[in-house]
Amino acid sequence: MSETAFTEWDSATCSVARTAALVGDAWTVLVLRDLFNGVRRFDDLAEHLGIARNVLTRRLAGLVDAGLVVKAPYREPGRRERHEYRLTPAGRDLRIVLNALKDWGDTHLAGEAGPPNVTRHVGCGAEVHAELVCAAGHHIDTRDKLVSEPGPGARLRSA
């Protein structure tokens, strides 16, 4: 498909655009990172991220509304009921996206000492990295040519 033809399609239906609308700001990505790393309580998230409480409240509410996170009640002895935040299956499916961002940052932005964090598979201890694999099982290299074509949900741009 030529570049010109691609621009004739409505980019608002694009899955990248829709995903970016949900998780495309830095605070939301960092909240997701912390949730993946087991930080689930509001105060712990606020402290670890150094984020303003009102900003964290909005980001968590957006993740809950999008169905990526659920609020689960808990109560410490002698305290009022509070909530912690847990990833839903849809939220957990974003792990590869965050791992891909981490891999890119480790390659292009890590300092001389190397990456600040290594993700390991608990089952065997090996490092985990995001990969592109086609449906036929071929591992895709960043130099491999790929083509985007309209899918069943595509629609032409309105004039």
C-alpha positions as CSV (number, residue, x, y, z in Angstrom):
1,M,0.0,0.0,0.0
2,S,1.4,3.4,-0.8
3,E,1.8,6.1,1.8
4,T,-0.9,8.3,0.1
5,A,-3.4,5.5,0.2
6,F,-2.8,4.9,3.9
7,T,-3.6,8.5,4.7
8,E,-7.0,8.1,3.2
9,W,-8.1,5.9,6.1
10,D,-9.5,7.3,9.3
11,S,-6.8,7.2,11.9
12,A,-9.3,7.5,14.8
13,T,-10.2,3.8,14.3
14,C,-6.6,2.8,14.7
15,S,-5.9,0.5,17.6
16,V,-2.7,2.5,18.4
17,A,-4.7,5.7,18.6
18,R,-7.3,4.1,20.8
19,T,-4.7,2.6,23.1
20,A,-2.7,5.8,23.3
21,A,-5.9,7.6,24.4
22,L,-6.2,5.2,27.4
23,V,-2.6,4.9,28.5
24,G,-0.7,7.5,26.4
25,D,0.5,9.9,29.2
26,A,3.6,9.3,31.2
27,W,1.8,9.1,34.6
28,T,-0.6,6.4,33.5
29,V,2.3,4.3,32.1
30,L,4.2,4.7,35.4
31,V,1.1,3.8,37.4
32,L,0.7,0.7,35.3
33,R,4.4,-0.1,35.8
34,D,4.1,0.1,39.5
35,L,0.9,-2.0,39.5
36,F,2.8,-4.7,37.5
37,N,5.5,-4.5,40.1
38,G,3.1,-5.1,43.0
39,V,2.6,-1.6,44.3
40,R,-1.2,-1.6,44.7
41,R,-2.2,0.9,47.5
42,F,-2.9,4.5,46.8
43,D,-0.5,5.9,49.4
44,D,2.3,3.6,48.2
45,L,1.7,4.5,44.6
46,A,1.7,8.3,45.4
47,E,4.9,8.0,47.5
48,H,6.8,5.8,45.1
49,L,5.8,7.8,42.0
50,G,6.1,11.2,43.6
51,I,2.8,12.1,41.9
52,A,0.3,14.6,43.2
53,R,-2.6,12.9,44.8
54,N,-5.2,14.5,42.6
55,V,-3.3,13.4,39.5
56,L,-3.0,9.9,40.8
57,T,-6.7,9.9,41.6
58,R,-7.6,10.9,38.0
59,R,-5.2,8.3,36.5
60,L,-6.5,5.5,38.6
61,A,-10.1,6.5,37.9
62,G,-9.4,6.5,34.2
63,L,-7.8,3.0,34.4
64,V,-10.8,1.7,36.4
65,D,-13.3,3.3,33.9
66,A,-11.3,1.7,31.0
67,G,-11.6,-1.7,32.6
68,L,-7.8,-2.1,33.0
69,V,-7.8,-1.9,36.8
70,V,-10.3,-2.8,39.6
71,K,-10.6,-1.4,43.1
72,A,-10.5,-4.0,45.8
73,P,-11.3,-3.1,49.4
74,Y,-9.0,-3.9,52.3
75,R,-9.0,-3.0,56.0
76,E,-6.1,-3.0,58.3
77,P,-7.0,-3.8,62.0
78,G,-8.4,-0.7,63.7
79,R,-8.5,1.4,60.5
80,R,-11.2,2.4,58.0
81,E,-11.8,0.4,54.8
82,R,-9.5,1.5,52.0
83,H,-8.9,0.3,48.4
84,E,-6.0,-1.2,46.5
85,Y,-5.8,-1.4,42.8
86,R,-5.4,-4.6,40.8
87,L,-4.9,-5.2,37.1
88,T,-7.7,-6.9,35.2
89,P,-6.9,-9.4,32.5
90,A,-7.1,-6.5,30.0
91,G,-4.7,-4.5,32.1
92,R,-2.3,-7.5,32.4
93,D,-2.4,-7.8,28.6
94,L,-0.5,-4.5,28.6
95,R,2.6,-6.2,30.1
96,I,4.2,-6.7,26.7
97,V,3.7,-3.0,25.8
98,L,5.4,-1.9,29.0
99,N,8.1,-4.5,28.5
100,A,8.7,-3.2,25.0
101,L,9.0,0.4,26.3
102,K,11.5,-0.9,28.9
103,D,13.5,-2.8,26.3
104,W,13.7,0.3,24.1
105,G,14.8,2.4,27.0
106,D,17.4,-0.1,28.2
107,T,18.9,-0.1,24.7
108,H,18.8,3.6,23.9
109,L,18.6,5.5,27.2
110,A,20.3,3.4,29.9
111,G,23.5,4.9,31.4
112,E,26.9,3.4,31.4
113,A,26.1,1.1,34.3
114,G,23.4,-0.5,32.3
115,P,19.6,-1.0,32.8
116,P,18.2,0.0,36.2
117,N,15.8,-3.0,36.2
118,V,15.9,-6.5,34.8
119,T,12.7,-8.4,34.3
120,R,13.0,-12.2,34.9
121,H,10.8,-15.2,34.3
122,V,10.2,-16.7,37.7
123,G,9.9,-20.2,36.2
124,C,13.5,-20.3,34.9
125,G,15.3,-17.1,35.9
126,A,16.0,-15.9,32.3
127,E,15.5,-12.3,31.3
128,V,12.3,-11.4,29.6
129,H,12.1,-9.3,26.4
130,A,9.3,-8.2,24.1
131,E,9.5,-9.7,20.6
132,L,7.6,-9.3,17.4
133,V,6.4,-12.6,16.0
134,C,4.1,-13.1,13.0
135,A,1.2,-15.5,13.1
136,A,3.3,-18.1,11.2
137,G,5.9,-18.0,14.0
138,H,8.6,-15.9,12.3
139,H,10.6,-13.6,14.6
140,I,10.5,-10.1,13.2
141,D,13.7,-8.0,13.2
142,T,13.4,-4.2,13.4
143,R,15.0,-4.1,9.9
144,D,12.3,-6.4,8.4
145,K,9.9,-4.7,6.1
146,L,6.3,-4.7,7.4
147,V,3.2,-3.3,5.7
148,S,0.0,-1.9,7.2
149,E,-3.2,-2.6,5.4
150,P,-6.8,-1.8,6.2
151,G,-8.5,-4.4,8.5
152,P,-12.1,-5.2,8.9
153,G,-12.7,-2.2,11.3
154,A,-11.1,0.4,9.0
155,R,-13.1,3.2,7.5
156,L,-12.3,5.9,5.0
157,R,-11.7,9.4,6.3
158,S,-14.7,11.7,5.9
159,A,-14.1,14.7,3.8
